[in-house]
Protein backbone atom coordinates (compact mmCIF):
# COMPACT_ATOMS: atom_id res chain seq x y z
CA UNK A 1 0.00 0.00 0.00
CA UNK A 2 1.07 3.57 -0.63
CA UNK A 3 1.30 5.87 2.36
CA UNK A 4 0.23 9.33 1.19
CA UNK A 5 2.10 10.99 4.06
CA UNK A 6 5.42 9.82 2.60
CA UNK A 7 4.80 11.15 -0.91
CA UNK A 8 6.31 14.50 -1.90
CA UNK A 9 3.97 17.45 -2.16
CA UNK A 10 3.36 18.33 -5.82
CA UNK A 11 1.78 21.54 -7.03
CA UNK A 12 0.75 20.83 -10.65
CA UNK A 13 -0.56 24.36 -11.19
CA UNK A 14 2.99 25.71 -10.77
CA UNK A 15 4.44 23.31 -13.31
CA UNK A 16 1.57 23.99 -15.72
CA UNK A 17 2.27 27.72 -15.46
CA UNK A 18 5.97 27.15 -16.09
CA UNK A 19 5.17 25.01 -19.13
CA UNK A 20 2.93 27.73 -20.56
CA UNK A 21 5.68 30.29 -19.99
CA UNK A 22 8.26 28.13 -21.79
CA UNK A 23 5.92 27.42 -24.72
CA UNK A 24 5.21 31.12 -25.08
CA UNK A 25 8.92 31.95 -24.99
CA UNK A 26 9.68 29.26 -27.60
CA UNK A 27 6.90 30.52 -29.89
CA UNK A 28 8.04 34.12 -29.61
CA UNK A 29 11.67 33.13 -30.18
CA UNK A 30 10.65 31.42 -33.43
CA UNK A 31 8.80 34.59 -34.41
CA UNK A 32 11.94 36.65 -33.74
CA UNK A 33 10.90 38.20 -30.42
CA UNK A 34 13.52 37.79 -27.71
CA UNK A 35 11.79 37.31 -24.33
CA UNK A 36 11.60 34.65 -21.67
CA UNK A 37 14.34 32.43 -20.35
CA UNK A 38 17.71 32.58 -22.08
CA UNK A 39 18.26 28.84 -21.74
CA UNK A 40 15.54 26.36 -22.78
CA UNK A 41 16.13 22.60 -22.65
CA UNK A 42 19.83 23.22 -21.99
CA UNK A 43 20.32 25.35 -25.09
CA UNK A 44 20.56 29.11 -25.36
CA UNK A 45 17.33 30.34 -26.97
CA UNK A 46 17.84 32.10 -30.27
CA UNK A 47 21.48 31.05 -30.61
CA UNK A 48 22.69 30.22 -34.09
CA UNK A 49 23.80 26.61 -34.48
N, C-alpha and C positions, 0 to 999 in steps of 0.2 A: 504494500500500500504506500501511497505517496503522502507524506506529511506536509501539508501546505505551509506550516510554520517554518520549514527549513528551505523553502524555495525563495529565490531572490525576488525582490519587489521589482516589477516591470511596469513602466508607464508608457504604454503604446502610443498615447497621444503625443508624447514628446518625439518619439522616433518618426511618427507619421509627419509631424511638422518639419523635422529635419530633412526627411525625404522630399517633401514638397519644395523646400528651400533649395536643395541640391538640383532637383529637376528643373526648377526655374532658372537657376544659375547656368546649368548646362544648355538649356534652350537659348537663353540670351547670349551666351558665349558663341553659339553657332550663328546667331543672327548678327554678331559683331559688337555686342554690347558687353563691356567688361565690368561685371558686378559679381558679388557673391564670393565664395571662398576661392583663394588662389590655387589651392591644391585639391583636386577631386580624384578619388580612386588612386591616390599616390602619384598622380601626374599634375604638373602645373597647367592650369586651365588656360587655353589660348596660346600655348607655346607651340612654336613651329617644330615639326618633327624632322 
